Amino acid sequence: MKPTKFLTLLMPTVIAWSVVYILVKLLLQNGASIPVATLTVLITLVSIAVIEALIAIPIFKYRSELQKFATTGVRPKRIDPFYAMRVLVLAKATAIAGALFLGASISVVFIQWSQPIVADSIWRNVIALVESALLIVVALIIERACKLPDDGEAGAKTNDSGPIGANPA
């Protein structure tokens, strides 16, 4: 699986931004009020980022032990590849979902900011915007941690004939 590219996150952000902007403008023309991020949304966005980071702790530990392997020669216990793949897929999906939330939050904040009277509820939408960006950052960090190491990074203690201690004959 390839790493998430900037364009992969930019497209859902722009799509959500434009769709939400049009919908909110239509709602405002028909007498509705500007949507405000609820407390539940604010708590959920942070909770997703924290839970996902907690789920990825074994991968971070394995990566740090793998870096120590080059100096100590003690090979770390491998983590389950299916677990790592699930964490990777979750991180990728979370990054895209965070991009959608980011686009929606940007459009609502922009509409609220452009109104003649800025309501106090703009801060909830700004917090949702920041939390969405935080969700994307956490997901991308976890995704980078799930990347397989290069040959020079983990295979520094091996030779062409096999692992350390193997007979070359």
VMD Tcl script that builds the backbone (N, CA, C; Angstrom):
set m [mol new atoms 507]
animate dup $m
set s [atomselect $m all]
$s set {name element resname resid chain x y z} {
  {N N MET 1 A 0.850 -1.170 0.000}
  {CA C MET 1 A 0.000 0.000 0.000}
  {C C MET 1 A 0.895 1.232 0.000}
  {N N LYS 2 A 0.572 2.164 -0.845}
  {CA C LYS 2 A 1.381 3.367 -0.956}
  {C C LYS 2 A 0.970 4.379 0.112}
  {N N PRO 3 A 1.917 5.228 0.507}
  {CA C PRO 3 A 1.575 6.258 1.501}
  {C C PRO 3 A 0.542 7.244 0.956}
  {N N THR 4 A -0.219 7.802 1.842}
  {CA C THR 4 A -1.225 8.781 1.455}
  {C C THR 4 A -0.546 10.029 0.931}
  {N N LYS 5 A -0.953 10.452 -0.235}
  {CA C LYS 5 A -0.375 11.644 -0.855}
  {C C LYS 5 A -1.202 12.877 -0.486}
  {N N PHE 6 A -0.598 14.021 -0.714}
  {CA C PHE 6 A -1.255 15.288 -0.418}
  {C C PHE 6 A -2.542 15.428 -1.224}
  {N N LEU 7 A -2.498 15.039 -2.492}
  {CA C LEU 7 A -3.683 15.150 -3.347}
  {C C LEU 7 A -4.806 14.229 -2.889}
  {N N THR 8 A -4.455 13.093 -2.312}
  {CA C THR 8 A -5.469 12.170 -1.806}
  {C C THR 8 A -6.250 12.807 -0.664}
  {N N LEU 9 A -5.610 13.676 0.084}
  {CA C LEU 9 A -6.295 14.374 1.170}
  {C C LEU 9 A -6.906 15.702 0.716}
  {N N LEU 10 A -6.340 16.283 -0.313}
  {CA C LEU 10 A -6.848 17.567 -0.793}
  {C C LEU 10 A -8.201 17.414 -1.488}
  {N N MET 11 A -8.353 16.339 -2.243}
  {CA C MET 11 A -9.617 16.146 -2.976}
  {C C MET 11 A -10.827 16.040 -2.060}
  {N N PRO 12 A -10.834 15.181 -1.033}
  {CA C PRO 12 A -12.017 15.150 -0.164}
  {C C PRO 12 A -12.226 16.456 0.593}
  {N N THR 13 A -11.130 17.135 0.917}
  {CA C THR 13 A -11.260 18.408 1.621}
  {C C THR 13 A -11.980 19.426 0.748}
  {N N VAL 14 A -11.552 19.537 -0.489}
  {CA C VAL 14 A -12.160 20.509 -1.413}
  {C C VAL 14 A -13.605 20.119 -1.731}
  {N N ILE 15 A -13.849 18.826 -1.921}
  {CA C ILE 15 A -15.216 18.385 -2.217}
  {C C ILE 15 A -16.143 18.683 -1.044}
  {N N ALA 16 A -15.722 18.325 0.166}
  {CA C ALA 16 A -16.554 18.601 1.347}
  {C C ALA 16 A -16.730 20.099 1.551}
  {N N TRP 17 A -15.654 20.867 1.323}
  {CA C TRP 17 A -15.719 22.315 1.470}
  {C C TRP 17 A -16.786 22.890 0.537}
  {N N SER 18 A -16.748 22.508 -0.727}
  {CA C SER 18 A -17.677 23.095 -1.690}
  {C C SER 18 A -19.109 22.631 -1.457}
  {N N VAL 19 A -19.305 21.343 -1.173}
  {CA C VAL 19 A -20.666 20.835 -0.959}
  {C C VAL 19 A -21.286 21.451 0.292}
  {N N VAL 20 A -20.552 21.481 1.382}
  {CA C VAL 20 A -21.083 22.050 2.620}
  {C C VAL 20 A -21.319 23.550 2.462}
  {N N TYR 21 A -20.429 24.235 1.758}
  {CA C TYR 21 A -20.609 25.673 1.530}
  {C C TYR 21 A -21.914 25.943 0.787}
  {N N ILE 22 A -22.152 25.180 -0.272}
  {CA C ILE 22 A -23.382 25.373 -1.055}
  {C C ILE 22 A -24.612 25.037 -0.216}
  {N N LEU 23 A -24.559 23.928 0.517}
  {CA C LEU 23 A -25.707 23.537 1.334}
  {C C LEU 23 A -26.010 24.558 2.436}
  {N N VAL 24 A -24.989 25.050 3.096}
  {CA C VAL 24 A -25.213 26.025 4.168}
  {C C VAL 24 A -25.737 27.337 3.588}
  {N N LYS 25 A -25.214 27.742 2.439}
  {CA C LYS 25 A -25.726 28.966 1.802}
  {C C LYS 25 A -27.198 28.805 1.431}
  {N N LEU 26 A -27.565 27.630 0.921}
  {CA C LEU 26 A -28.970 27.389 0.596}
  {C C LEU 26 A -29.831 27.392 1.860}
  {N N LEU 27 A -29.316 26.790 2.928}
  {CA C LEU 27 A -30.058 26.803 4.192}
  {C C LEU 27 A -30.236 28.219 4.722}
  {N N LEU 28 A -29.188 29.032 4.619}
  {CA C LEU 28 A -29.280 30.412 5.103}
  {C C LEU 28 A -30.280 31.225 4.292}
  {N N GLN 29 A -30.353 30.972 2.998}
  {CA C GLN 29 A -31.310 31.700 2.154}
  {C C GLN 29 A -32.747 31.313 2.477}
  {N N ASN 30 A -32.933 30.119 3.010}
  {CA C ASN 30 A -34.279 29.671 3.362}
  {C C ASN 30 A -34.608 29.897 4.837}
  {N N GLY 31 A -33.766 30.660 5.545}
  {CA C GLY 31 A -34.079 31.067 6.906}
  {C C GLY 31 A -33.509 30.194 8.002}
  {N N ALA 32 A -32.732 29.200 7.665}
  {CA C ALA 32 A -32.136 28.341 8.696}
  {C C ALA 32 A -30.906 29.030 9.282}
  {N N SER 33 A -30.394 28.466 10.349}
  {CA C SER 33 A -29.203 29.036 10.975}
  {C C SER 33 A -27.970 28.247 10.550}
  {N N ILE 34 A -26.816 28.817 10.830}
  {CA C ILE 34 A -25.547 28.181 10.493}
  {C C ILE 34 A -25.329 26.994 11.429}
  {N N PRO 35 A -24.952 25.835 10.874}
  {CA C PRO 35 A -24.705 24.683 11.748}
  {C C PRO 35 A -23.499 24.910 12.650}
  {N N VAL 36 A -23.614 24.416 13.863}
  {CA C VAL 36 A -22.548 24.565 14.854}
  {C C VAL 36 A -22.127 23.173 15.303}
  {N N ALA 37 A -20.816 22.973 15.428}
  {CA C ALA 37 A -20.296 21.691 15.888}
  {C C ALA 37 A -20.757 21.451 17.318}
  {N N THR 38 A -21.342 20.300 17.548}
  {CA C THR 38 A -21.828 19.978 18.887}
  {C C THR 38 A -20.669 19.505 19.755}
  {N N LEU 39 A -20.920 19.453 21.030}
  {CA C LEU 39 A -19.916 18.977 21.977}
  {C C LEU 39 A -19.572 17.512 21.705}
  {N N THR 40 A -20.554 16.752 21.256}
  {CA C THR 40 A -20.330 15.346 20.934}
  {C C THR 40 A -19.322 15.195 19.795}
  {N N VAL 41 A -19.437 16.020 18.774}
  {CA C VAL 41 A -18.496 15.973 17.649}
  {C C VAL 41 A -17.092 16.342 18.121}
  {N N LEU 42 A -16.992 17.351 18.951}
  {CA C LEU 42 A -15.686 17.785 19.436}
  {C C LEU 42 A -15.012 16.697 20.272}
  {N N ILE 43 A -15.785 16.026 21.108}
  {CA C ILE 43 A -15.225 14.954 21.929}
  {C C ILE 43 A -14.875 13.737 21.070}
  {N N THR 44 A -15.713 13.442 20.093}
  {CA C THR 44 A -15.492 12.265 19.244}
  {C C THR 44 A -14.232 12.405 18.400}
  {N N LEU 45 A -13.992 13.566 17.831}
  {CA C LEU 45 A -12.801 13.752 16.995}
  {C C LEU 45 A -11.521 13.540 17.798}
  {N N VAL 46 A -11.474 14.086 18.990}
  {CA C VAL 46 A -10.288 13.892 19.838}
  {C C VAL 46 A -10.187 12.439 20.279}
  {N N SER 47 A -11.314 11.838 20.622}
  {CA C SER 47 A -11.309 10.448 21.075}
  {C C SER 47 A -10.802 9.506 19.987}
  {N N ILE 48 A -11.194 9.743 18.752}
  {CA C ILE 48 A -10.717 8.904 17.651}
  {C C ILE 48 A -9.209 9.015 17.519}
  {N N ALA 49 A -8.693 10.228 17.592}
  {CA C ALA 49 A -7.239 10.423 17.476}
  {C C ALA 49 A -6.498 9.740 18.621}
  {N N VAL 50 A -7.000 9.862 19.842}
  {CA C VAL 50 A -6.339 9.254 21.003}
  {C C VAL 50 A -6.409 7.734 20.932}
  {N N ILE 51 A -7.573 7.185 20.620}
  {CA C ILE 51 A -7.723 5.731 20.547}
  {C C ILE 51 A -6.851 5.157 19.435}
  {N N GLU 52 A -6.810 5.831 18.325}
  {CA C GLU 52 A -5.968 5.347 17.225}
  {C C GLU 52 A -4.484 5.386 17.601}
  {N N ALA 53 A -4.076 6.414 18.314}
  {CA C ALA 53 A -2.680 6.479 18.765}
  {C C ALA 53 A -2.389 5.370 19.771}
  {N N LEU 54 A -3.338 5.067 20.645}
  {CA C LEU 54 A -3.144 3.985 21.605}
  {C C LEU 54 A -3.065 2.620 20.908}
  {N N ILE 55 A -3.862 2.437 19.891}
  {CA C ILE 55 A -3.835 1.186 19.141}
  {C C ILE 55 A -2.494 1.008 18.432}
  {N N ALA 56 A -1.863 2.093 18.044}
  {CA C ALA 56 A -0.604 2.026 17.298}
  {C C ALA 56 A 0.630 1.936 18.191}
  {N N ILE 57 A 0.471 1.928 19.500}
  {CA C ILE 57 A 1.634 1.873 20.407}
  {C C ILE 57 A 2.526 0.660 20.131}
  {N N PRO 58 A 1.982 -0.555 19.923}
  {CA C PRO 58 A 2.881 -1.681 19.623}
  {C C PRO 58 A 3.734 -1.462 18.366}
  {N N ILE 59 A 3.195 -0.776 17.407}
  {CA C ILE 59 A 3.957 -0.504 16.182}
  {C C ILE 59 A 5.063 0.501 16.465}
  {N N PHE 60 A 4.766 1.525 17.254}
  {CA C PHE 60 A 5.806 2.489 17.619}
  {C C PHE 60 A 6.912 1.822 18.429}
  {N N LYS 61 A 6.530 0.919 19.345}
  {CA C LYS 61 A 7.531 0.202 20.143}
  {C C LYS 61 A 8.398 -0.676 19.245}
  {N N TYR 62 A 7.785 -1.359 18.316}
  {CA C TYR 62 A 8.545 -2.217 17.406}
  {C C TYR 62 A 9.519 -1.395 16.568}
  {N N ARG 63 A 9.072 -0.231 16.102}
  {CA C ARG 63 A 9.960 0.632 15.309}
  {C C ARG 63 A 11.158 1.102 16.138}
  {N N SER 64 A 10.925 1.461 17.399}
  {CA C SER 64 A 12.045 1.913 18.230}
  {C C SER 64 A 12.991 0.760 18.542}
  {N N GLU 65 A 12.455 -0.447 18.789}
  {CA C GLU 65 A 13.307 -1.610 19.027}
  {C C GLU 65 A 14.071 -1.996 17.769}
  {N N LEU 66 A 13.477 -1.775 16.624}
  {CA C LEU 66 A 14.140 -2.076 15.358}
  {C C LEU 66 A 15.328 -1.146 15.134}
  {N N GLN 67 A 15.214 0.100 15.581}
  {CA C GLN 67 A 16.336 1.024 15.472}
  {C C GLN 67 A 17.457 0.632 16.433}
  {N N LYS 68 A 17.105 0.082 17.588}
  {CA C LYS 68 A 18.119 -0.388 18.531}
  {C C LYS 68 A 18.813 -1.647 18.019}
  {N N PHE 69 A 18.158 -2.401 17.154}
  {CA C PHE 69 A 18.694 -3.648 16.622}
  {C C PHE 69 A 20.011 -3.413 15.895}
  {N N ALA 70 A 20.156 -2.271 15.246}
  {CA C ALA 70 A 21.388 -1.976 14.515}
  {C C ALA 70 A 22.588 -1.879 15.455}
  {N N THR 71 A 22.380 -1.447 16.692}
  {CA C THR 71 A 23.503 -1.291 17.619}
  {C C THR 71 A 23.647 -2.485 18.567}
  {N N THR 72 A 22.524 -3.039 19.042}
  {CA C THR 72 A 22.611 -4.113 20.027}
  {C C THR 72 A 22.691 -5.497 19.402}
  {N N GLY 73 A 22.132 -5.672 18.238}
  {CA C GLY 73 A 22.124 -6.981 17.602}
  {C C GLY 73 A 21.024 -7.891 18.106}
  {N N VAL 74 A 20.185 -7.423 19.020}
  {CA C VAL 74 A 19.075 -8.212 19.538}
  {C C VAL 74 A 17.841 -7.916 18.690}
  {N N ARG 75 A 17.400 -8.935 17.970}
  {CA C ARG 75 A 16.248 -8.755 17.084}
  {C C ARG 75 A 14.966 -8.650 17.909}
  {N N PRO 76 A 14.152 -7.626 17.652}
  {CA C PRO 76 A 12.895 -7.496 18.404}
  {C C PRO 76 A 11.873 -8.532 17.935}
  {N N LYS 77 A 10.942 -8.853 18.823}
  {CA C LYS 77 A 9.863 -9.773 18.478}
  {C C LYS 77 A 8.943 -9.073 17.480}
  {N N ARG 78 A 8.685 -9.746 16.395}
  {CA C ARG 78 A 7.843 -9.152 15.350}
  {C C ARG 78 A 6.395 -9.048 15.815}
  {N N ILE 79 A 5.746 -8.007 15.317}
  {CA C ILE 79 A 4.325 -7.865 15.621}
  {C C ILE 79 A 3.541 -8.603 14.540}
  {N N ASP 80 A 2.307 -8.896 14.847}
  {CA C ASP 80 A 1.451 -9.603 13.911}
  {C C ASP 80 A 1.237 -8.735 12.670}
  {N N PRO 81 A 1.557 -9.244 11.472}
  {CA C PRO 81 A 1.398 -8.422 10.269}
  {C C PRO 81 A -0.050 -8.047 9.981}
  {N N PHE 82 A -0.987 -8.913 10.377}
  {CA C PHE 82 A -2.400 -8.587 10.171}
  {C C PHE 82 A -2.827 -7.424 11.072}
  {N N TYR 83 A -2.288 -7.394 12.278}
  {CA C TYR 83 A -2.564 -6.278 13.188}
  {C C TYR 83 A -2.014 -4.978 12.610}
  {N N ALA 84 A -0.778 -5.048 12.112}
  {CA C ALA 84 A -0.160 -3.854 11.530}
  {C C ALA 84 A -0.946 -3.378 10.305}
  {N N MET 85 A -1.431 -4.312 9.505}
  {CA C MET 85 A -2.205 -3.934 8.323}
  {C C MET 85 A -3.538 -3.302 8.720}
  {N N ARG 86 A -4.158 -3.830 9.765}
  {CA C ARG 86 A -5.420 -3.231 10.232}
  {C C ARG 86 A -5.198 -1.809 10.743}
  {N N VAL 87 A -4.110 -1.621 11.467}
  {CA C VAL 87 A -3.791 -0.280 11.967}
  {C C VAL 87 A -3.511 0.654 10.797}
  {N N LEU 88 A -2.805 0.162 9.789}
  {CA C LEU 88 A -2.498 0.977 8.611}
  {C C LEU 88 A -3.763 1.376 7.865}
  {N N VAL 89 A -4.650 0.425 7.647}
  {CA C VAL 89 A -5.902 0.724 6.940}
  {C C VAL 89 A -6.759 1.691 7.749}
  {N N LEU 90 A -6.794 1.502 9.060}
  {CA C LEU 90 A -7.532 2.424 9.922}
  {C C LEU 90 A -6.957 3.832 9.837}
  {N N ALA 91 A -5.636 3.943 9.828}
  {CA C ALA 91 A -4.999 5.257 9.741}
  {C C ALA 91 A -5.308 5.927 8.408}
  {N N LYS 92 A -5.268 5.158 7.341}
  {CA C LYS 92 A -5.556 5.728 6.021}
  {C C LYS 92 A -7.006 6.207 5.935}
  {N N ALA 93 A -7.928 5.391 6.443}
  {CA C ALA 93 A -9.341 5.777 6.433}
  {C C ALA 93 A -9.599 6.989 7.327}
  {N N THR 94 A -8.917 7.037 8.459}
  {CA C THR 94 A -9.080 8.166 9.368}
  {C C THR 94 A -8.550 9.452 8.751}
  {N N ALA 95 A -7.457 9.361 8.010}
  {CA C ALA 95 A -6.915 10.551 7.354}
  {C C ALA 95 A -7.910 11.098 6.328}
  {N N ILE 96 A -8.536 10.216 5.577}
  {CA C ILE 96 A -9.507 10.668 4.568}
  {C C ILE 96 A -10.763 11.218 5.239}
  {N N ALA 97 A -11.234 10.550 6.295}
  {CA C ALA 97 A -12.401 11.057 7.026}
  {C C ALA 97 A -12.087 12.400 7.685}
  {N N GLY 98 A -10.871 12.534 8.217}
  {CA C GLY 98 A -10.455 13.814 8.786}
  {C C GLY 98 A -10.416 14.912 7.742}
  {N N ALA 99 A -10.020 14.547 6.517}
  {CA C ALA 99 A -10.014 15.539 5.432}
  {C C ALA 99 A -11.429 15.993 5.095}
  {N N LEU 100 A -12.370 15.064 5.133}
  {CA C LEU 100 A -13.773 15.448 4.901}
  {C C LEU 100 A -14.280 16.383 6.000}
  {N N PHE 101 A -13.985 16.051 7.253}
  {CA C PHE 101 A -14.377 16.922 8.368}
  {C C PHE 101 A -13.681 18.277 8.268}
  {N N LEU 102 A -12.434 18.279 7.839}
  {CA C LEU 102 A -11.692 19.529 7.705}
  {C C LEU 102 A -12.345 20.432 6.664}
  {N N GLY 103 A -12.708 19.861 5.524}
  {CA C GLY 103 A -13.363 20.659 4.479}
  {C C GLY 103 A -14.687 21.225 4.937}
  {N N ALA 104 A -15.471 20.406 5.632}
  {CA C ALA 104 A -16.760 20.885 6.136}
  {C C ALA 104 A -16.567 21.983 7.174}
  {N N SER 105 A -15.594 21.805 8.051}
  {CA C SER 105 A -15.338 22.814 9.097}
  {C C SER 105 A -14.832 24.118 8.495}
  {N N ILE 106 A -13.981 24.018 7.496}
  {CA C ILE 106 A -13.461 25.236 6.845}
  {C C ILE 106 A -14.601 26.034 6.240}
  {N N SER 107 A -15.514 25.351 5.551}
  {CA C SER 107 A -16.608 26.086 4.904}
  {C C SER 107 A -17.531 26.743 5.926}
  {N N VAL 108 A -17.844 26.040 7.014}
  {CA C VAL 108 A -18.744 26.614 8.024}
  {C C VAL 108 A -18.074 27.792 8.730}
  {N N VAL 109 A -16.782 27.653 9.044}
  {CA C VAL 109 A -16.065 28.762 9.691}
  {C C VAL 109 A -15.990 29.954 8.740}
  {N N PHE 110 A -15.738 29.689 7.464}
  {CA C PHE 110 A -15.658 30.781 6.488}
  {C C PHE 110 A -17.001 31.509 6.373}
  {N N ILE 111 A -18.083 30.763 6.338}
  {CA C ILE 111 A -19.410 31.390 6.245}
  {C C ILE 111 A -19.713 32.176 7.513}
  {N N GLN 112 A -19.389 31.600 8.672}
  {CA C GLN 112 A -19.645 32.319 9.925}
  {C C GLN 112 A -18.796 33.581 10.004}
  {N N TRP 113 A -17.563 33.496 9.570}
  {CA C TRP 113 A -16.661 34.644 9.648}
  {C C TRP 113 A -17.095 35.755 8.698}
  {N N SER 114 A -17.722 35.388 7.579}
  {CA C SER 114 A -18.121 36.394 6.594}
  {C C SER 114 A -19.467 37.041 6.913}
  {N N GLN 115 A -20.144 36.587 7.949}
  {CA C GLN 115 A -21.419 37.184 8.334}
  {C C GLN 115 A -21.183 38.551 8.990}
  {N N PRO 116 A -22.156 39.439 8.902}
  {CA C PRO 116 A -21.979 40.763 9.511}
  {C C PRO 116 A -21.804 40.693 11.035}
  {N N ILE 117 A -22.462 39.747 11.651}
  {CA C ILE 117 A -22.317 39.571 13.092}
  {C C ILE 117 A -21.765 38.169 13.323}
  {N N VAL 118 A -20.585 38.122 13.909}
  {CA C VAL 118 A -19.956 36.827 14.165}
  {C C VAL 118 A -20.453 36.312 15.516}
  {N N ALA 119 A -21.071 35.159 15.497}
  {CA C ALA 119 A -21.637 34.578 16.721}
  {C C ALA 119 A -20.531 33.963 17.572}
  {N N ASP 120 A -20.846 33.777 18.842}
  {CA C ASP 120 A -19.884 33.140 19.744}
  {C C ASP 120 A -19.663 31.670 19.402}
  {N N SER 121 A -20.598 31.084 18.674}
  {CA C SER 121 A -20.493 29.661 18.340}
  {C C SER 121 A -19.415 29.382 17.298}
  {N N ILE 122 A -18.798 30.421 16.759}
  {CA C ILE 122 A -17.735 30.198 15.781}
  {C C ILE 122 A -16.581 29.421 16.402}
  {N N TRP 123 A -16.387 29.581 17.718}
  {CA C TRP 123 A -15.263 28.909 18.365}
  {C C TRP 123 A -15.427 27.398 18.363}
  {N N ARG 124 A -16.650 26.926 18.452}
  {CA C ARG 124 A -16.865 25.475 18.364}
  {C C ARG 124 A -16.482 24.954 16.981}
  {N N ASN 125 A -16.819 25.711 15.965}
  {CA C ASN 125 A -16.466 25.292 14.609}
  {C C ASN 125 A -14.965 25.411 14.368}
  {N N VAL 126 A -14.319 26.401 14.954}
  {CA C VAL 126 A -12.859 26.528 14.841}
  {C C VAL 126 A -12.179 25.362 15.559}
  {N N ILE 127 A -12.702 24.992 16.711}
  {CA C ILE 127 A -12.137 23.848 17.441}
  {C C ILE 127 A -12.315 22.572 16.621}
  {N N ALA 128 A -13.466 22.404 15.978}
  {CA C ALA 128 A -13.690 21.240 15.114}
  {C C ALA 128 A -12.709 21.239 13.948}
  {N N LEU 129 A -12.404 22.405 13.415}
  {CA C LEU 129 A -11.433 22.521 12.329}
  {C C LEU 129 A -10.048 22.086 12.798}
  {N N VAL 130 A -9.631 22.555 13.962}
  {CA C VAL 130 A -8.308 22.203 14.506}
  {C C VAL 130 A -8.251 20.708 14.834}
  {N N GLU 131 A -9.321 20.186 15.415}
  {CA C GLU 131 A -9.338 18.763 15.746}
  {C C GLU 131 A -9.311 17.890 14.495}
  {N N SER 132 A -9.955 18.332 13.427}
  {CA C SER 132 A -9.912 17.588 12.171}
  {C C SER 132 A -8.496 17.551 11.610}
  {N N ALA 133 A -7.804 18.678 11.684}
  {CA C ALA 133 A -6.415 18.715 11.230}
  {C C ALA 133 A -5.540 17.821 12.116}
  {N N LEU 134 A -5.802 17.822 13.422}
  {CA C LEU 134 A -5.069 16.950 14.344}
  {C C LEU 134 A -5.313 15.479 14.016}
  {N N LEU 135 A -6.533 15.141 13.675}
  {CA C LEU 135 A -6.871 13.775 13.294}
  {C C LEU 135 A -6.087 13.339 12.057}
  {N N ILE 136 A -5.946 14.217 11.099}
  {CA C ILE 136 A -5.176 13.910 9.889}
  {C C ILE 136 A -3.707 13.711 10.237}
  {N N VAL 137 A -3.161 14.580 11.073}
  {CA C VAL 137 A -1.746 14.484 11.450}
  {C C VAL 137 A -1.461 13.179 12.186}
  {N N VAL 138 A -2.308 12.825 13.146}
  {CA C VAL 138 A -2.123 11.579 13.895}
  {C C VAL 138 A -2.196 10.387 12.949}
  {N N ALA 139 A -3.151 10.394 12.050}
  {CA C ALA 139 A -3.299 9.284 11.107}
  {C C ALA 139 A -2.086 9.168 10.193}
  {N N LEU 140 A -1.546 10.286 9.739}
  {CA C LEU 140 A -0.373 10.234 8.860}
  {C C LEU 140 A 0.872 9.770 9.609}
  {N N ILE 141 A 1.011 10.163 10.860}
  {CA C ILE 141 A 2.154 9.699 11.663}
  {C C ILE 141 A 2.071 8.182 11.860}
  {N N ILE 142 A 0.882 7.686 12.156}
  {CA C ILE 142 A 0.709 6.246 12.330}
  {C C ILE 142 A 0.953 5.518 11.017}
  {N N GLU 143 A 0.485 6.096 9.938}
  {CA C GLU 143 A 0.705 5.471 8.629}
  {C C GLU 143 A 2.192 5.384 8.300}
  {N N ARG 144 A 2.937 6.417 8.618}
  {CA C ARG 144 A 4.388 6.393 8.372}
  {C C ARG 144 A 5.083 5.378 9.274}
  {N N ALA 145 A 4.564 5.182 10.482}
  {CA C ALA 145 A 5.155 4.203 11.395}
  {C C ALA 145 A 4.924 2.774 10.907}
  {N N CYS 146 A 3.871 2.552 10.146}
  {CA C CYS 146 A 3.571 1.212 9.634}
  {C C CYS 146 A 4.384 0.870 8.391}
  {N N LYS 147 A 5.151 1.800 7.899}
  {CA C LYS 147 A 5.945 1.557 6.699}
  {C C LYS 147 A 7.052 0.548 7.007}
  {N N LEU 148 A 7.271 -0.363 6.093}
  {CA C LEU 148 A 8.347 -1.329 6.263}
  {C C LEU 148 A 9.686 -0.621 6.196}
  {N N PRO 149 A 10.635 -1.027 7.025}
  {CA C PRO 149 A 11.945 -0.367 7.008}
  {C C PRO 149 A 12.720 -0.725 5.742}
  {N N ASP 150 A 13.629 0.158 5.364}
  {CA C ASP 150 A 14.503 -0.107 4.230}
  {C C ASP 150 A 15.488 -1.205 4.596}
  {N N ASP 151 A 16.143 -1.786 3.588}
  {CA C ASP 151 A 17.123 -2.834 3.858}
  {C C ASP 151 A 18.273 -2.323 4.707}
  {N N GLY 152 A 18.700 -1.099 4.485}
  {CA C GLY 152 A 19.813 -0.546 5.244}
  {C C GLY 152 A 19.443 -0.241 6.682}
  {N N GLU 153 A 18.159 -0.016 6.935}
  {CA C GLU 153 A 17.717 0.356 8.280}
  {C C GLU 153 A 17.643 -0.861 9.201}
  {N N ALA 154 A 16.977 -1.937 8.764}
  {CA C ALA 154 A 16.800 -3.103 9.626}
  {C C ALA 154 A 17.801 -4.206 9.316}
  {N N GLY 155 A 18.300 -4.227 8.109}
  {CA C GLY 155 A 19.197 -5.301 7.727}
  {C C GLY 155 A 20.655 -4.944 7.884}
  {N N ALA 156 A 20.980 -4.017 8.737}
  {CA C ALA 156 A 22.364 -3.579 8.908}
  {C C ALA 156 A 23.224 -4.680 9.508}
  {N N LYS 157 A 22.639 -5.568 10.293}
  {CA C LYS 157 A 23.405 -6.617 10.969}
  {C C LYS 157 A 23.383 -7.941 10.194}
  {N N THR 158 A 22.821 -7.965 9.000}
  {CA C THR 158 A 22.796 -9.200 8.232}
  {C C THR 158 A 23.775 -9.122 7.083}
  {N N ASN 159 A 24.202 -10.275 6.604}
  {CA C ASN 159 A 25.054 -10.314 5.421}
  {C C ASN 159 A 24.325 -11.054 4.315}
  {N N ASP 160 A 24.991 -11.259 3.189}
  {CA C ASP 160 A 24.326 -11.866 2.050}
  {C C ASP 160 A 23.958 -13.324 2.297}
  {N N SER 161 A 24.676 -13.987 3.193}
  {CA C SER 161 A 24.432 -15.400 3.407}
  {C C SER 161 A 23.291 -15.665 4.373}
  {N N GLY 162 A 22.766 -14.674 5.006}
  {CA C GLY 162 A 21.651 -14.875 5.922}
  {C C GLY 162 A 21.809 -14.026 7.160}
  {N N PRO 163 A 21.047 -14.350 8.198}
  {CA C PRO 163 A 21.105 -13.554 9.416}
  {C C PRO 163 A 22.401 -13.745 10.173}
  {N N ILE 164 A 22.579 -12.967 11.204}
  {CA C ILE 164 A 23.788 -13.021 12.012}
  {C C ILE 164 A 23.963 -14.426 12.581}
  {N N GLY 165 A 25.164 -14.937 12.526}
  {CA C GLY 165 A 25.444 -16.238 13.096}
  {C C GLY 165 A 25.219 -17.380 12.147}
  {N N ALA 166 A 24.707 -17.120 10.952}
  {CA C ALA 166 A 24.492 -18.207 9.998}
  {C C ALA 166 A 25.809 -18.584 9.356}
  {N N ASN 167 A 25.991 -19.840 9.078}
  {CA C ASN 167 A 27.214 -20.297 8.439}
  {C C ASN 167 A 27.173 -19.959 6.954}
  {N N PRO 168 A 28.219 -19.301 6.414}
  {CA C PRO 168 A 28.200 -18.907 5.021}
  {C C PRO 168 A 28.341 -20.092 4.077}
  {N N ALA 169 A 28.656 -21.267 4.567}
  {CA C ALA 169 A 28.874 -22.417 3.686}
  {C C ALA 169 A 27.614 -22.993 3.277}
}
mol reanalyze $m
mol bondsrecalc $m
mol representation Tube
mol addrep $m
